[in-house]
Structure formats: structure tokens, C-alpha cells
Amino acid sequence: MLSNPLTNLQMEILELYSTELPVEELNELKFIIANFFAEKAIFEADRIWDEKKLSHQEMEKWLNE
């Protein structure tokens, strides 16, 4: 059995969410977290795009398949 089944991210978020926040601040925090992960995904997609030397024409072709 695992000694700690939660990841470091989950533990940090649990500690953070133990603080009572107004709904507006909670929504703002959710937005910040979503943007953080969106930026990471975009960066990785751009990296793969460059690595594979993909073009807009190739993407259009894939979209129309």
C-alpha cells in the first residue's frame, strides 16, 4: 500500500483549499490554474509542431480526413 496516495500537487491544492475564500477569489484561482495548464499544453503542442515540421496545409488535410 502506498504511504501517500496523493501527489505533491494534490497535497498543495488541499492545503490551499483549506483556506476559506470568497467565491470571486476561488473563481479567479481556478482561472489561473486553468491558464497555467493551458500554457503548458500549448507549449508542448508548439514543440511537437516544430519538431515534426508540420504545416498549416498538413493540419487542414488532417481536419478534412
Secondary structure by P-SEA (a helix, b strand, c coil): cccccccaaaaaaaaaacccccaaaaaaaaaaaaaaaaaaaaaaaaaaaaaacccaaaaaaaaac
